[in-house]
Amino acid sequence: MNAQFKPHPEGFKAYMGHDRLTGLYSVRIGWTVYAANANCSVLYTVKGEVKTPLNVEEFKAKRHKVYATLMSVINFQRKKALAIALQLNNIPSYDRKAYKNKRGFTSSR
């Protein structure tokens, strides 16, 4: 039986980590490991240490579900990292929000 059709033992998707030097997030979707920056304007497939660049527009058109899953995992990890950083900050969220409102940084919510 071909390995491509067998489900991955660790689940469909997994976050592999973030490389601070290159700014790339590594995500495994199915059996393929992808590396992409925060807005997915740069996209690679990773096999071992070799990164193969992909055409982002072509990838969006052909594998739109994989692209959507990749974006959702990256966005979740970025929000999680921001939440952890803000928790470690010594400025309370009320003060932070008041400052932003006073300076006009917030949207019309």
C-alpha positions in Angstrom: 0.0 0.0 0.0 1.3 3.5 -0.9 2.2 5.7 2.1 0.4 8.7 0.5 -3.0 7.2 1.1 -2.4 6.0 4.6 -3.4 8.6 7.3 -0.5 10.1 9.3 -0.3 8.4 12.7 -0.1 11.8 14.5 -3.2 13.3 12.9 -3.9 15.4 9.8 -2.0 18.5 10.7 0.7 19.4 13.2 2.6 22.6 14.0 6.3 21.9 13.8 7.8 25.2 15.0 8.9 28.7 14.1 12.4 29.6 12.8 13.3 33.1 14.2 16.2 33.6 11.8 14.2 33.1 8.6 10.7 33.9 10.0 9.3 30.7 8.6 6.6 28.6 10.3 6.9 24.8 9.7 3.6 23.0 9.5 2.9 19.3 8.6 -0.3 18.8 6.6 -0.9 15.2 5.8 2.5 13.7 5.0 4.0 16.9 3.6 5.9 19.5 5.7 5.4 23.1 4.5 7.4 26.2 5.6 5.8 29.6 5.1 6.1 33.1 6.4 3.3 34.8 8.4 1.2 35.9 5.4 2.1 32.9 3.1 3.8 35.1 0.4 6.8 32.7 0.6 6.0 29.0 0.6 8.3 25.9 0.6 7.9 22.2 0.9 10.5 20.7 3.2 12.1 17.2 2.8 14.8 16.7 5.4 16.9 19.9 5.2 16.0 20.7 1.6 13.5 23.5 1.0 11.8 23.5 -2.4 10.1 26.8 -3.3 6.5 26.7 -4.5 4.5 29.2 -6.7 2.0 30.6 -4.2 -0.7 31.6 -6.7 -0.5 28.2 -8.3 -0.6 26.5 -4.9 -3.7 28.5 -3.9 -5.5 27.5 -7.1 -4.7 23.8 -7.0 -4.6 23.0 -3.3 -6.9 25.7 -1.8 -7.9 23.5 1.2 -4.3 22.8 2.1 -3.6 26.5 1.8 -6.5 27.4 4.0 -5.4 24.9 6.6 -1.9 26.2 6.5 -3.0 29.8 7.0 -5.3 28.9 9.9 -2.5 27.0 11.7 -0.1 29.9 11.3 -2.6 32.5 12.4 -3.5 30.4 15.5 0.1 30.1 16.4 0.7 33.8 16.0 -2.3 34.7 18.1 -1.1 32.2 20.8 2.4 33.7 20.8 1.0 37.3 21.1 -1.3 36.2 24.0 1.6 34.6 25.9 3.8 37.7 25.3 1.0 40.0 26.6 0.5 37.8 29.7 4.2 38.1 30.5 4.0 41.9 30.1 3.6 43.9 33.2 1.1 46.4 31.7 -2.5 45.3 32.5 -4.8 44.8 29.5 -7.2 47.6 30.8 -4.4 50.1 30.7 -3.2 48.9 27.3 -6.7 49.2 25.8 -7.2 52.7 27.4 -3.9 53.9 25.9 -4.8 52.6 22.4 -8.3 54.2 22.6 -6.8 57.5 23.7 -4.3 57.4 20.9 -6.8 56.3 18.3 -5.1 53.0 17.4 -8.3 50.9 17.7 -10.8 50.3 14.9 -14.5 51.2 15.1 -15.6 48.3 17.2 
